[in-house]
Amino acid sequence: MLSAYLIRGGILILEAFGKRQTEYQKQNPKAGGPKDASMLYDLEEIKKDFDGFEFVEAYEGITELNEGDYHKGEGSIVRILARKL
C-alpha cells in the first residue's frame, strides 16, 4: 500500500481524472486523460484506498483544463487533501 510511505501526520495531495472523463473526451478530444476506464477514479474509491486518513478536503467535480494542447476544456476530476492519522 502506497500510504505506508507517508509518515503519521504526513499530508497527501492527490488529483486524478474522474470516472466521467470519458464523457468529456467524447465531446472534446483535447480534454485529455486516460482512455482506459480502469485508470479513472471516483471519490469513494479513493477514500477506501486511504483508510486511516483524515480528509481535510475531498472533492469530485468538473474543472476547466488548460495544460497544453492535449488538456484543454472541461474535465472530470477528483481532488484529495488528507492527513495520515
C-alpha positions in Angstrom: 0.0 0.0 0.0 1.4 3.4 -1.0 0.2 5.1 2.1 2.9 3.1 4.0 5.5 5.5 2.5 3.9 8.5 4.3 4.7 9.1 7.9 2.0 9.7 10.6 0.8 13.3 10.3 2.0 13.5 6.7 0.0 15.2 4.1 -1.4 13.6 1.0 -2.3 15.8 -2.0 -3.9 13.9 -4.9 -5.6 14.9 -8.2 -6.9 12.3 -10.6 -9.2 12.2 -13.5 -12.8 11.2 -12.5 -14.9 8.4 -13.9 -16.9 10.8 -16.1 -13.8 11.9 -18.0 -14.6 9.6 -21.0 -17.8 11.7 -21.5 -15.7 14.8 -21.8 -13.3 13.2 -24.1 -16.2 12.3 -26.5 -17.3 15.9 -26.5 -13.8 17.3 -26.8 -10.9 15.1 -27.9 -8.4 17.6 -26.4 -9.8 17.1 -22.9 -7.1 14.6 -22.3 -6.9 11.9 -19.6 -6.7 8.2 -19.8 -8.8 6.3 -22.3 -8.7 3.2 -20.1 -11.6 3.4 -17.6 -9.7 1.4 -15.0 -7.4 4.4 -14.7 -10.2 6.8 -13.8 -11.4 7.2 -10.2 -14.3 8.3 -8.0 -14.2 9.9 -4.6 -15.5 6.9 -2.6 -12.9 4.5 -4.2 -10.0 6.8 -3.2 -11.4 7.3 0.3 -11.4 3.5 0.7 -7.9 3.3 -0.6 -6.7 5.8 2.1 -8.4 4.4 5.2 -6.7 5.8 8.2 -6.5 9.4 6.8 -8.4 12.5 7.9 -9.8 14.1 4.8 -9.4 17.8 5.0 -10.8 18.3 1.6 -12.3 15.7 -0.7 -13.8 17.0 -4.0 -15.2 15.4 -7.1 -16.4 17.7 -9.9 -15.6 19.5 -13.1 -12.7 21.8 -13.8 -11.5 23.8 -16.7 -8.3 22.3 -18.0 -5.7 24.5 -19.7 -2.5 22.5 -19.5 -1.1 22.4 -23.1 -2.5 21.2 -26.4 -3.9 17.9 -25.0 -5.5 19.0 -21.8 -7.9 21.8 -22.8 -11.6 22.2 -21.9 -13.8 20.7 -19.2 -12.6 17.7 -17.3 -13.9 15.4 -14.5 -11.5 15.4 -11.6 -11.1 14.1 -8.0 -9.0 16.1 -5.6 -7.9 15.0 -2.1 -6.1 16.8 0.7 -5.7 14.4 3.6 -3.6 13.9 6.7 -2.4 10.4 7.8 -3.6 9.5 11.3 
